[in-house]
Amino acid sequence: MKKLICLGLAAFLLAGFCACDWFTKEIDDVPGAIRYAVPKRIHESLPVFTFTLIGDPSADIEEWNSIRTIAIRGDGFKQRLDGFETEGPFSQENDYGLVLADFTGDGYLDIQLHKWMGGSMLNEPSIFWLWDSERREFVRNEQLEALSESAGISVEEDGRLSCHTRLGVGEYVTSYYTFTDGAFVLDDSKHVYPESEDPIEHTVTMRVHESLPEFTFTLRGYADIDDSEPDYVLAIAAIQSIDIAGEGFQQRLDGFETEFAVPEDIDDYGLAFDDFNGDGFLDLRLHIYTTTREGLSLFWLWDSEQKQFVRNEQLEELSDARHFAREEDGTRMYCFMKGFMEELEVPSYNDYYYEYIGGEFVLTEYAIMWYEDEGDVTYECIETYKLVDGRMELVSTTREEE
C-alpha cells in the first residue's frame, strides 16, 4: 500500500511539474533568433511579469527587426500574444518597440507594440493589448490601433489619452479621450494652425429636435486672406471639422475641407440646417465651394437609431446639380439639371423629385421640358414621368404655344 501511495504521489508531482512547464516548452518551440525579456510589475496586486519578445532580423532592411510573439509569464500567470508582425528599427535600446503604460486610467499597465515607423513621424502605428481585470489577461484593442494609424498616442498627467495628429501643412490637432464603459470617448480637442493663416473657430447653437438637448456646433478651420490690392480683400474660408456637443452628446465630423469666398452676407461659413429626409429632425449641410448658388455640399443626416449624424453621399452627388433644395412642403427634394435631347438636337431643362424611402432618396417623379419651333411659333413641350409599381411611366404630355 505504501508503494502505491508513493507511486501516486510521484505521478501527481510529475503531472504538476509538467503542467507548470508546458508553457515554457511551447515558447521554446517558437522559432526566432530574437528572444528579448522585459520584467515588469503591471500592478501592485499582481506578481512581476516577464514579457518575452520573439522574432527575427528583418529580411528586407538591414538593422531592422520583426517581432511576431510576446510570451508573458508570472507566478501563476501565463499568456501568449501572437497573430501579428512588426517591422522597424527596433532593438534592445528601445525594447523592440514595446511600451508598457496605463492607457485606460485603471491603474494597470497595458501593452503597446509599435508595428512600423510612421510615415509622417506624427503617427505611431501600433498594436495594443489592454489589461482586463475581470478576465485577468491582456485583450487586444482595435480602437487604439485605429487611432495610432493617424496619431501619436500618449498619456497625459490627468490620465486622459492624447492623440496628436497632423491635418495639413503647419496644422495640427490634439484630441483627448477618456476610457468609459469599455471605449475611448472623445472629451476635447485643440487645434494649432499655420502662423501665416488666420484660424477660424465659429460656434452655432441649434436644437435639431424637441426630444434632444440643444447642440453647439463648432466649426474649425482657417482663412486665407488676400489683401494685396488696396481696395480689395478676399477671404477664402476653409472649414475642416465640426465639433458637436450637447448634454450627454459628443460627435466630431472631419475628413473634409471646404474652400470658398466669404462675402459679408454669408453666415456660418456655409453651414445650414434643414430636414432633408422628412423625419422631423434637422440635418446638416455644409457648402464646399461658393455659396452664391445652391451648389456642391456635404451632408450629414441625423440617425435616430445610432443617435448621431451620418454622412450621406447620395445627397452630396445630387447637390452637384445646377439647383438643389428641399421643397416647401418638406416631403421631397428638388433637383434641376440641364440636358440635351439628341434626337431633336435641342437643350432640355429637367426637374427631378426625390423622396426618402427605406433609408435612401428615391426618384419618384421627373419632368423634361424643351422648346420646338414651327415657323414663327415656339412651343413649350413637357413630358412628366412618375414612379408607378416600381417603374417610371409617362403620365402626361403638354405642348403649349409660348
Helices and strands as residue ranges (DSSP letters): H 2-28, E 34-40, E 49-57, E 65-74, E 77-81, G 92-97, E 98-101, E 110-114, E 126-132, E 137-140, H 142-148, E 152-155, E 161-168, E 171-180, E 183-192, E 198-206, E 215-229, E 232-246, E 249-253, E 260-261, G 268-270, E 271-274, E 283-287, E 297-303, E 308-311, H 313-318, E 323-326, E 333-341, E 346-357, E 360-374, E 377-388, E 391-401
